[in-house]
């Protein structure tokens, strides 16, 4: 499928990693490949002592042009400590939309 927006998973991951010093970034294209909807998990020390809103504003500021070019953007933002705690507890999340097949989420019926 053609990448309509010009925004790709690799572009988003590179920009987040470079500009936020992220130690882990998982990007999921939820649009079926046309580049119109993405979800992400972002782990960076820059989120330390920031509220959820402040974390999202930081990310959205870095991706301002990219977010303007796509239809939907969802991010889950963690500090390295929060991410490690989830790993130890076996509760680490995946990017929303992971495990989907087009419009149908795995384990459900259309």
VMD Tcl script that builds the backbone (N, CA, C; Angstrom):
set m [mol new atoms 330]
animate dup $m
set s [atomselect $m all]
$s set {name element resname resid chain x y z} {
  {N N UNK 1 A 0.840 -1.173 0.000}
  {CA C UNK 1 A 0.000 0.000 0.000}
  {C C UNK 1 A 0.891 1.243 0.000}
  {N N UNK 2 A 0.457 2.291 -0.638}
  {CA C UNK 2 A 1.228 3.519 -0.713}
  {C C UNK 2 A 1.229 4.245 0.620}
  {N N UNK 3 A 2.368 4.799 0.958}
  {CA C UNK 3 A 2.502 5.590 2.184}
  {C C UNK 3 A 1.994 6.994 1.886}
  {N N UNK 4 A 0.720 7.246 2.139}
  {CA C UNK 4 A 0.041 8.486 1.772}
  {C C UNK 4 A 0.626 9.709 2.462}
  {N N UNK 5 A 0.916 9.621 3.741}
  {CA C UNK 5 A 1.335 10.787 4.517}
  {C C UNK 5 A 2.820 11.114 4.398}
  {N N UNK 6 A 3.620 10.166 3.934}
  {CA C UNK 6 A 5.067 10.351 3.929}
  {C C UNK 6 A 5.695 10.030 5.275}
  {N N UNK 7 A 4.866 9.709 6.271}
  {CA C UNK 7 A 5.334 9.369 7.608}
  {C C UNK 7 A 5.446 7.849 7.692}
  {N N UNK 8 A 6.592 7.371 8.180}
  {CA C UNK 8 A 6.807 5.935 8.312}
  {C C UNK 8 A 7.170 5.579 9.745}
  {N N UNK 9 A 7.067 4.293 10.062}
  {CA C UNK 9 A 7.470 3.818 11.383}
  {C C UNK 9 A 8.937 4.150 11.631}
  {N N UNK 10 A 9.765 3.925 10.636}
  {CA C UNK 10 A 11.205 4.174 10.786}
  {C C UNK 10 A 11.496 5.654 11.031}
  {N N UNK 11 A 10.810 6.531 10.313}
  {CA C UNK 11 A 10.993 7.969 10.507}
  {C C UNK 11 A 10.622 8.382 11.928}
  {N N UNK 12 A 9.477 7.907 12.410}
  {CA C UNK 12 A 9.042 8.238 13.766}
  {C C UNK 12 A 10.028 7.712 14.809}
  {N N UNK 13 A 10.439 6.456 14.639}
  {CA C UNK 13 A 11.363 5.839 15.596}
  {C C UNK 13 A 12.690 6.589 15.633}
  {N N UNK 14 A 13.221 6.924 14.468}
  {CA C UNK 14 A 14.490 7.653 14.387}
  {C C UNK 14 A 14.398 9.005 15.079}
  {N N UNK 15 A 13.336 9.745 14.806}
  {CA C UNK 15 A 13.189 11.090 15.376}
  {C C UNK 15 A 13.029 11.029 16.898}
  {N N UNK 16 A 12.210 10.097 17.382}
  {CA C UNK 16 A 12.006 9.950 18.830}
  {C C UNK 16 A 13.303 9.539 19.520}
  {N N UNK 17 A 13.997 8.570 18.933}
  {CA C UNK 17 A 15.248 8.079 19.515}
  {C C UNK 17 A 16.292 9.191 19.572}
  {N N UNK 18 A 16.432 9.908 18.483}
  {CA C UNK 18 A 17.440 10.965 18.397}
  {C C UNK 18 A 17.104 12.160 19.277}
  {N N UNK 19 A 15.897 12.674 19.172}
  {CA C UNK 19 A 15.555 13.934 19.840}
  {C C UNK 19 A 15.161 13.772 21.307}
  {N N UNK 20 A 14.704 12.584 21.685}
  {CA C UNK 20 A 14.319 12.371 23.082}
  {C C UNK 20 A 15.288 11.460 23.829}
  {N N UNK 21 A 16.301 10.969 23.155}
  {CA C UNK 21 A 17.245 10.064 23.804}
  {C C UNK 21 A 16.565 8.801 24.302}
  {N N UNK 22 A 15.586 8.320 23.550}
  {CA C UNK 22 A 14.811 7.153 23.966}
  {C C UNK 22 A 15.673 5.902 23.998}
  {N N UNK 23 A 15.464 5.099 25.035}
  {CA C UNK 23 A 16.188 3.839 25.169}
  {C C UNK 23 A 15.397 2.681 24.570}
  {N N UNK 24 A 14.090 2.887 24.365}
  {CA C UNK 24 A 13.240 1.881 23.724}
  {C C UNK 24 A 12.112 2.622 23.015}
  {N N UNK 25 A 11.889 2.253 21.755}
  {CA C UNK 25 A 10.777 2.811 20.984}
  {C C UNK 25 A 10.173 1.679 20.165}
  {N N UNK 26 A 8.888 1.505 20.309}
  {CA C UNK 26 A 8.152 0.544 19.481}
  {C C UNK 26 A 7.036 1.324 18.788}
  {N N UNK 27 A 7.043 1.294 17.463}
  {CA C UNK 27 A 6.040 1.996 16.668}
  {C C UNK 27 A 5.222 0.951 15.911}
  {N N UNK 28 A 3.931 1.124 15.905}
  {CA C UNK 28 A 3.032 0.219 15.188}
  {C C UNK 28 A 2.185 1.034 14.220}
  {N N UNK 29 A 2.208 0.645 12.939}
  {CA C UNK 29 A 1.351 1.277 11.935}
  {C C UNK 29 A -0.007 0.595 12.010}
  {N N UNK 30 A -1.000 1.311 12.499}
  {CA C UNK 30 A -2.338 0.742 12.678}
  {C C UNK 30 A -3.236 0.997 11.464}
  {N N UNK 31 A -2.668 1.595 10.413}
  {CA C UNK 31 A -3.468 1.982 9.259}
  {C C UNK 31 A -3.446 0.950 8.142}
  {N N UNK 32 A -2.780 -0.164 8.359}
  {CA C UNK 32 A -2.691 -1.158 7.303}
  {C C UNK 32 A -1.615 -0.819 6.277}
  {N N UNK 33 A -0.721 0.102 6.610}
  {CA C UNK 33 A 0.408 0.400 5.745}
  {C C UNK 33 A 0.333 1.727 5.015}
  {N N UNK 34 A -0.772 2.465 5.127}
  {CA C UNK 34 A -0.862 3.734 4.392}
  {C C UNK 34 A -0.259 4.898 5.164}
  {N N UNK 35 A 0.198 4.671 6.398}
  {CA C UNK 35 A 0.884 5.711 7.150}
  {C C UNK 35 A -0.020 6.796 7.692}
  {N N UNK 36 A -1.247 6.456 8.028}
  {CA C UNK 36 A -2.186 7.454 8.537}
  {C C UNK 36 A -2.490 7.310 10.023}
  {N N UNK 37 A -2.104 6.188 10.638}
  {CA C UNK 37 A -2.386 5.972 12.064}
  {C C UNK 37 A -1.250 5.168 12.691}
  {N N UNK 38 A -0.691 5.704 13.768}
  {CA C UNK 38 A 0.424 5.044 14.438}
  {C C UNK 38 A 0.198 5.030 15.941}
  {N N UNK 39 A 0.713 3.994 16.577}
  {CA C UNK 39 A 0.751 3.933 18.033}
  {C C UNK 39 A 2.201 3.660 18.424}
  {N N UNK 40 A 2.531 4.009 19.672}
  {CA C UNK 40 A 3.923 3.871 20.086}
  {C C UNK 40 A 4.047 3.616 21.571}
  {N N UNK 41 A 5.136 2.963 21.911}
  {CA C UNK 41 A 5.617 2.898 23.288}
  {C C UNK 41 A 6.975 3.584 23.267}
  {N N UNK 42 A 7.154 4.531 24.177}
  {CA C UNK 42 A 8.384 5.315 24.221}
  {C C UNK 42 A 8.937 5.276 25.647}
  {N N UNK 43 A 10.214 4.929 25.757}
  {CA C UNK 43 A 10.884 4.888 27.053}
  {C C UNK 43 A 12.104 5.801 26.980}
  {N N UNK 44 A 12.135 6.795 27.861}
  {CA C UNK 44 A 13.269 7.713 27.886}
  {C C UNK 44 A 13.434 8.322 29.281}
  {N N UNK 45 A 14.673 8.578 29.675}
  {CA C UNK 45 A 14.909 9.248 30.956}
  {C C UNK 45 A 14.333 10.666 30.990}
  {N N UNK 46 A 14.080 11.259 29.837}
  {CA C UNK 46 A 13.525 12.612 29.800}
  {C C UNK 46 A 12.122 12.686 30.400}
  {N N UNK 47 A 11.471 11.544 30.590}
  {CA C UNK 47 A 10.131 11.531 31.190}
  {C C UNK 47 A 10.170 11.579 32.719}
  {N N UNK 48 A 11.371 11.450 33.306}
  {CA C UNK 48 A 11.498 11.488 34.759}
  {C C UNK 48 A 10.879 12.761 35.322}
  {N N UNK 49 A 10.112 12.629 36.372}
  {CA C UNK 49 A 9.497 13.740 37.100}
  {C C UNK 49 A 8.540 14.572 36.247}
  {N N UNK 50 A 8.011 13.971 35.170}
  {CA C UNK 50 A 7.025 14.650 34.339}
  {C C UNK 50 A 5.684 13.930 34.462}
  {N N UNK 51 A 4.616 14.708 34.444}
  {CA C UNK 51 A 3.278 14.108 34.446}
  {C C UNK 51 A 3.030 13.450 33.093}
  {N N UNK 52 A 1.994 12.642 33.022}
  {CA C UNK 52 A 1.623 12.009 31.764}
  {C C UNK 52 A 1.370 13.066 30.682}
  {N N UNK 53 A 0.676 14.124 31.049}
  {CA C UNK 53 A 0.392 15.195 30.096}
  {C C UNK 53 A 1.680 15.848 29.602}
  {N N UNK 54 A 2.602 16.124 30.496}
  {CA C UNK 54 A 3.872 16.741 30.113}
  {C C UNK 54 A 4.684 15.820 29.200}
  {N N UNK 55 A 4.629 14.528 29.448}
  {CA C UNK 55 A 5.337 13.555 28.604}
  {C C UNK 55 A 4.772 13.589 27.184}
  {N N UNK 56 A 3.451 13.568 27.094}
  {CA C UNK 56 A 2.809 13.571 25.780}
  {C C UNK 56 A 3.065 14.894 25.049}
  {N N UNK 57 A 3.068 15.981 25.774}
  {CA C UNK 57 A 3.371 17.271 25.138}
  {C C UNK 57 A 4.800 17.300 24.609}
  {N N UNK 58 A 5.719 16.708 25.345}
  {CA C UNK 58 A 7.111 16.636 24.909}
  {C C UNK 58 A 7.213 15.852 23.598}
  {N N UNK 59 A 6.591 14.685 23.561}
  {CA C UNK 59 A 6.612 13.845 22.358}
  {C C UNK 59 A 5.924 14.566 21.197}
  {N N UNK 60 A 4.741 15.120 21.458}
  {CA C UNK 60 A 3.990 15.786 20.399}
  {C C UNK 60 A 4.732 17.002 19.857}
  {N N UNK 61 A 5.498 17.666 20.708}
  {CA C UNK 61 A 6.303 18.789 20.250}
  {C C UNK 61 A 7.395 18.349 19.292}
  {N N UNK 62 A 8.026 17.233 19.607}
  {CA C UNK 62 A 9.083 16.684 18.748}
  {C C UNK 62 A 8.510 16.224 17.402}
  {N N UNK 63 A 7.294 15.683 17.430}
  {CA C UNK 63 A 6.675 15.117 16.219}
  {C C UNK 63 A 5.583 16.020 15.635}
  {N N UNK 64 A 5.682 17.307 15.876}
  {CA C UNK 64 A 4.617 18.225 15.467}
  {C C UNK 64 A 4.267 18.094 13.975}
  {N N UNK 65 A 5.262 18.140 13.112}
  {CA C UNK 65 A 5.013 18.062 11.665}
  {C C UNK 65 A 4.449 16.699 11.267}
  {N N UNK 66 A 4.989 15.649 11.873}
  {CA C UNK 66 A 4.529 14.293 11.523}
  {C C UNK 66 A 3.088 14.073 11.983}
  {N N UNK 67 A 2.761 14.519 13.185}
  {CA C UNK 67 A 1.405 14.344 13.706}
  {C C UNK 67 A 0.409 15.127 12.850}
  {N N UNK 68 A 0.812 16.292 12.360}
  {CA C UNK 68 A -0.063 17.092 11.502}
  {C C UNK 68 A -0.350 16.383 10.178}
  {N N UNK 69 A 0.559 15.493 9.748}
  {CA C UNK 69 A 0.416 14.827 8.454}
  {C C UNK 69 A -0.367 13.520 8.514}
  {N N UNK 70 A -0.666 13.031 9.727}
  {CA C UNK 70 A -1.360 11.749 9.844}
  {C C UNK 70 A -2.731 11.925 10.487}
  {N N UNK 71 A -3.497 10.858 10.494}
  {CA C UNK 71 A -4.859 10.905 11.025}
  {C C UNK 71 A -4.910 10.621 12.524}
  {N N UNK 72 A -4.088 9.690 13.000}
  {CA C UNK 72 A -4.177 9.295 14.411}
  {C C UNK 72 A -2.793 8.968 14.977}
  {N N UNK 73 A -2.598 9.371 16.239}
  {CA C UNK 73 A -1.329 9.128 16.943}
  {C C UNK 73 A -1.645 8.797 18.390}
  {N N UNK 74 A -1.148 7.663 18.866}
  {CA C UNK 74 A -1.327 7.255 20.252}
  {C C UNK 74 A 0.033 6.851 20.803}
  {N N UNK 75 A 0.398 7.415 21.948}
  {CA C UNK 75 A 1.691 7.076 22.544}
  {C C UNK 75 A 1.518 6.710 24.008}
  {N N UNK 76 A 2.273 5.701 24.434}
  {CA C UNK 76 A 2.386 5.354 25.844}
  {C C UNK 76 A 3.815 5.685 26.230}
  {N N UNK 77 A 3.964 6.482 27.278}
  {CA C UNK 77 A 5.260 7.044 27.639}
  {C C UNK 77 A 5.706 6.568 29.019}
  {N N UNK 78 A 6.919 6.003 29.097}
  {CA C UNK 78 A 7.434 5.455 30.347}
  {C C UNK 78 A 8.853 5.925 30.612}
  {N N UNK 79 A 9.200 5.996 31.898}
  {CA C UNK 79 A 10.594 6.183 32.281}
  {C C UNK 79 A 11.266 4.809 32.199}
  {N N UNK 80 A 12.591 4.761 32.127}
  {CA C UNK 80 A 13.264 3.458 32.131}
  {C C UNK 80 A 12.910 2.638 33.376}
  {N N UNK 81 A 12.778 3.291 34.520}
  {CA C UNK 81 A 12.431 2.588 35.754}
  {C C UNK 81 A 11.037 1.954 35.664}
  {N N UNK 82 A 10.078 2.689 35.135}
  {CA C UNK 82 A 8.721 2.145 34.978}
  {C C UNK 82 A 8.718 0.968 34.000}
  {N N UNK 83 A 9.474 1.102 32.922}
  {CA C UNK 83 A 9.524 0.053 31.899}
  {C C UNK 83 A 10.185 -1.205 32.453}
  {N N UNK 84 A 11.262 -1.027 33.213}
  {CA C UNK 84 A 11.952 -2.170 33.824}
  {C C UNK 84 A 11.047 -2.862 34.839}
  {N N UNK 85 A 10.309 -2.092 35.626}
  {CA C UNK 85 A 9.378 -2.675 36.589}
  {C C UNK 85 A 8.334 -3.541 35.875}
  {N N UNK 86 A 7.823 -3.050 34.759}
  {CA C UNK 86 A 6.860 -3.848 33.980}
  {C C UNK 86 A 7.514 -5.121 33.461}
  {N N UNK 87 A 8.780 -5.008 33.023}
  {CA C UNK 87 A 9.486 -6.192 32.513}
  {C C UNK 87 A 9.618 -7.241 33.597}
  {N N UNK 88 A 10.049 -6.828 34.792}
  {CA C UNK 88 A 10.244 -7.736 35.917}
  {C C UNK 88 A 8.913 -8.398 36.313}
  {N N UNK 89 A 7.851 -7.609 36.288}
  {CA C UNK 89 A 6.526 -8.122 36.664}
  {C C UNK 89 A 5.842 -8.879 35.532}
  {N N UNK 90 A 6.436 -8.848 34.341}
  {CA C UNK 90 A 5.838 -9.525 33.195}
  {C C UNK 90 A 4.601 -8.817 32.660}
  {N N UNK 91 A 4.541 -7.506 32.867}
  {CA C UNK 91 A 3.365 -6.754 32.430}
  {C C UNK 91 A 3.696 -5.714 31.362}
  {N N UNK 92 A 4.859 -5.854 30.710}
  {CA C UNK 92 A 5.222 -4.893 29.675}
  {C C UNK 92 A 4.175 -4.894 28.578}
  {N N UNK 93 A 3.821 -3.698 28.157}
  {CA C UNK 93 A 2.816 -3.547 27.120}
  {C C UNK 93 A 3.464 -3.562 25.748}
  {N N UNK 94 A 2.630 -3.765 24.742}
  {CA C UNK 94 A 3.054 -3.577 23.363}
  {C C UNK 94 A 2.301 -2.376 22.833}
  {N N UNK 95 A 2.778 -1.836 21.747}
  {CA C UNK 95 A 2.117 -0.674 21.163}
  {C C UNK 95 A 0.673 -1.032 20.830}
  {N N UNK 96 A -0.270 -0.146 21.159}
  {CA C UNK 96 A -1.667 -0.402 20.812}
  {C C UNK 96 A -1.771 -0.696 19.324}
  {N N UNK 97 A -2.551 -1.704 18.987}
  {CA C UNK 97 A -2.691 -2.094 17.594}
  {C C UNK 97 A -1.814 -3.268 17.228}
  {N N UNK 98 A -0.837 -3.583 18.072}
  {CA C UNK 98 A 0.041 -4.730 17.816}
  {C C UNK 98 A -0.802 -5.996 17.856}
  {N N UNK 99 A -0.614 -6.861 16.917}
  {CA C UNK 99 A -1.393 -8.097 16.879}
  {C C UNK 99 A -2.727 -7.919 16.169}
  {N N UNK 100 A -2.830 -6.847 15.396}
  {CA C UNK 100 A -4.062 -6.669 14.633}
  {C C UNK 100 A -3.842 -7.120 13.208}
  {N N UNK 101 A -4.913 -7.429 12.556}
  {CA C UNK 101 A -4.877 -7.851 11.167}
  {C C UNK 101 A -5.920 -7.019 10.436}
  {N N UNK 102 A -5.498 -5.890 9.889}
  {CA C UNK 102 A -6.467 -4.991 9.261}
  {C C UNK 102 A -7.337 -4.372 10.329}
  {N N UNK 103 A -8.633 -4.586 10.235}
  {CA C UNK 103 A -9.589 -3.985 11.164}
  {C C UNK 103 A -9.918 -4.908 12.337}
  {N N UNK 104 A -9.504 -6.175 12.305}
  {CA C UNK 104 A -9.907 -7.150 13.310}
  {C C UNK 104 A -8.750 -7.448 14.245}
  {N N UNK 105 A -8.964 -7.263 15.536}
  {CA C UNK 105 A -7.947 -7.557 16.533}
  {C C UNK 105 A -7.883 -9.060 16.753}
  {N N UNK 106 A -6.672 -9.597 16.836}
  {CA C UNK 106 A -6.499 -11.028 17.058}
  {C C UNK 106 A -7.317 -11.488 18.262}
  {N N UNK 107 A -8.004 -12.597 18.126}
  {CA C UNK 107 A -8.783 -13.140 19.216}
  {C C UNK 107 A -10.221 -12.636 19.248}
  {N N UNK 108 A -10.583 -11.806 18.274}
  {CA C UNK 108 A -11.952 -11.311 18.175}
  {C C UNK 108 A -12.512 -11.657 16.811}
  {N N UNK 109 A -13.771 -11.449 16.656}
  {CA C UNK 109 A -14.381 -11.650 15.328}
  {C C UNK 109 A -14.943 -10.336 14.836}
  {N N UNK 110 A -15.010 -10.201 13.546}
  {CA C UNK 110 A -15.519 -8.944 12.954}
  {C C UNK 110 A -17.019 -8.880 13.075}
}
mol reanalyze $m
mol bondsrecalc $m
mol representation Tube
mol addrep $m
